[in-house]
Amino acid sequence: LGVVGCGLISREIVTFIAALGRPIGGVVLFDVQPGRAEAFRPAVAAALPGVPVSIAASVNEVMAKAAVLSMATTAVVPTIEDLSICPPGATVLHISLRDIVADAIAGVDNIVDDVDHAVRAQTSLHLAEQKLGHRKFVRATLAEILLGDQPARASATGPVVFSPFGLGVLDLAVASLILAEADKASIGQRVSGFFSGT
């Protein structure tokens, strides 16, 4: 498992992956601020006891080692130019949406949650659309894969990149947590008929 960007979102991703119970041979961390990667190490060790954790000197080092790679950074401008250094059949969780340059995005198997949402706001996918003049580089949506209308991968050897743009279920989960905590603390105000007419 490779983790690029060692912040709160990555911690939750590692926790979720750990909960899946699948075997993980090791975790490789990278952050542009090396101290953040080092500070992140205990969270990974807590989520995945006994799994070796190392810190990479570069993004390319993480990419070369990780069969599953999660990118959750604050990048505004894409910098990752070559996904071919990933191991055969790698899965890239492109959470931050702005890490991979347009040419690299155009050359891989792309999955999104919603095409219209993911291909906008200067995301890597949007930049690829602007460069190519089409969206054909997006092969499928997550829904199509879950429904069995599309295979999970176009190829067993090439990388697949999943670029989610705000899965609504995450918003619902956060709202549910906030509501539960507000109810426990007896704070907040209920607004009757808030959704009337919808």
Sequence and secondary structure as in RCSB ss.txt:
>XXXX:A:sequence
LGVVGCGLISREIVTFIAALGRPIGGVVLFDVQPGRAEAFRPAVAAALPGVPVSIAASVNEVMAKAAVLSMATTA
VVPTIEDLSICPPGATVLHISLRDIVADAIAGVDNIVDDVDHAVRAQTSLHLAEQKLGHRKFVRATLAEILLGDQ
PARASATGPVVFSPFGLGVLDLAVASLILAEADKASIGQRVSGFFSGT
>XXXX:A:secstr
 EEES SHHHHHHHHHHHHTT     EEEE SSHHHHHHHHHHHHHHSTT  EEE SSHHHHHHH SEEEE    
SS  B  GGGS TT EEEETTS SB HHHHHTSEEEES HHHHS TT HHHHHHHHHSS TTEEEEHHHHHTTSS
 S S SSS EEEE S  HHHHHHHHHHHHHHHHHHT S   TTTTTT 
